[in-house]
Amino acid sequence: MKEISFYDIHPNHLHGYWVSKQGQFKLTALPNGHTLLEGTTWYVNKIKPDFYWTLWSDNIVHKIHNRVLEHIKTQAEL
């Protein structure tokens, strides 16, 4: 990824300070015949201050999960 700017900047998130390590989808059969789909992502956030940036990164990952899971739900129910 490359930052687009008129200035020579080097944001931490592009240099190993926020790294997605692994992701998975888990399917669980429910008693009513439906299926529960869960998404999980493991990542490392080294951007300081931790307490501030963890709030943002957790929120962003959560929104990405919701968007992906909603898309899968829409496609599965066609």
C-alpha positions as a Markdown table, in Angstrom:
| # | Residue | x | y | z |
|---|---|---|---|---|
| 1 | Met | 0.0 | 0.0 | 0.0 |
| 2 | Lys | 1.2 | 3.5 | -0.7 |
| 3 | Glu | 0.1 | 6.7 | 0.9 |
| 4 | Ile | -1.1 | 9.3 | -1.6 |
| 5 | Ser | 0.0 | 12.8 | -0.5 |
| 6 | Phe | 1.9 | 15.9 | -1.7 |
| 7 | Tyr | 4.2 | 15.4 | 1.3 |
| 8 | Asp | 6.8 | 12.6 | 2.0 |
| 9 | Ile | 5.0 | 11.0 | 4.9 |
| 10 | His | 5.4 | 7.5 | 6.3 |
| 11 | Pro | 2.3 | 6.5 | 8.3 |
| 12 | Asn | 2.8 | 3.7 | 10.8 |
| 13 | His | -0.1 | 1.6 | 9.6 |
| 14 | Leu | 1.8 | 1.0 | 6.4 |
| 15 | His | 4.9 | -0.2 | 8.0 |
| 16 | Gly | 4.1 | -3.2 | 10.2 |
| 17 | Tyr | 2.3 | -1.4 | 13.0 |
| 18 | Trp | -1.1 | -2.8 | 12.2 |
| 19 | Val | -0.9 | -6.3 | 10.8 |
| 20 | Ser | -3.7 | -8.8 | 10.1 |
| 21 | Lys | -2.3 | -12.2 | 11.1 |
| 22 | Gln | -5.2 | -14.6 | 10.4 |
| 23 | Gly | -8.9 | -14.8 | 9.7 |
| 24 | Gln | -11.5 | -17.5 | 9.7 |
| 25 | Phe | -15.1 | -18.3 | 9.2 |
| 26 | Lys | -16.8 | -20.8 | 11.5 |
| 27 | Leu | -20.1 | -22.5 | 10.7 |
| 28 | Thr | -22.2 | -24.0 | 13.5 |
| 29 | Ala | -25.4 | -26.0 | 12.9 |
| 30 | Leu | -28.3 | -24.7 | 15.0 |
| 31 | Pro | -31.1 | -26.9 | 16.4 |
| 32 | Asn | -33.7 | -25.1 | 14.2 |
| 33 | Gly | -31.9 | -26.2 | 11.0 |
| 34 | His | -30.3 | -22.8 | 10.5 |
| 35 | Thr | -26.5 | -22.2 | 10.4 |
| 36 | Leu | -24.6 | -19.7 | 12.5 |
| 37 | Leu | -21.7 | -18.1 | 10.7 |
| 38 | Glu | -19.0 | -16.4 | 12.7 |
| 39 | Gly | -16.0 | -14.4 | 11.4 |
| 40 | Thr | -12.8 | -13.9 | 13.4 |
| 41 | Thr | -9.7 | -11.9 | 12.7 |
| 42 | Trp | -6.5 | -11.9 | 14.6 |
| 43 | Tyr | -4.3 | -8.8 | 14.3 |
| 44 | Val | -1.5 | -6.9 | 15.9 |
| 45 | Asn | -1.8 | -3.2 | 16.6 |
| 46 | Lys | 1.5 | -1.5 | 17.6 |
| 47 | Ile | 0.2 | 2.1 | 17.0 |
| 48 | Lys | 0.5 | 4.3 | 20.1 |
| 49 | Pro | -1.3 | 5.1 | 22.3 |
| 50 | Asp | -2.7 | 1.6 | 22.5 |
| 51 | Phe | -5.9 | 2.4 | 24.3 |
| 52 | Tyr | -6.9 | 5.0 | 21.7 |
| 53 | Trp | -6.0 | 3.1 | 18.5 |
| 54 | Thr | -7.3 | -0.2 | 19.8 |
| 55 | Leu | -10.8 | 1.4 | 20.1 |
| 56 | Trp | -10.6 | 2.5 | 16.4 |
| 57 | Ser | -9.1 | -0.7 | 15.0 |
| 58 | Asp | -11.5 | -3.0 | 16.9 |
| 59 | Asn | -14.4 | -0.8 | 15.6 |
| 60 | Ile | -13.1 | -0.9 | 12.0 |
| 61 | Val | -12.6 | -4.7 | 12.0 |
| 62 | His | -16.0 | -5.2 | 13.5 |
| 63 | Lys | -17.6 | -3.1 | 10.7 |
| 64 | Ile | -15.7 | -5.1 | 8.1 |
| 65 | His | -16.9 | -8.3 | 9.6 |
| 66 | Asn | -20.5 | -7.1 | 9.7 |
| 67 | Arg | -20.3 | -6.0 | 6.0 |
| 68 | Val | -18.8 | -9.3 | 4.9 |
| 69 | Leu | -21.2 | -11.4 | 6.9 |
| 70 | Glu | -24.3 | -9.4 | 5.7 |
| 71 | His | -23.1 | -9.9 | 2.1 |
| 72 | Ile | -22.7 | -13.7 | 2.7 |
| 73 | Lys | -26.2 | -13.8 | 4.3 |
| 74 | Thr | -27.8 | -12.0 | 1.4 |
| 75 | Gln | -26.1 | -14.3 | -1.1 |
| 76 | Ala | -27.0 | -17.4 | 0.8 |
| 77 | Glu | -30.7 | -16.5 | 1.1 |
| 78 | Leu | -31.2 | -15.9 | -2.6 |
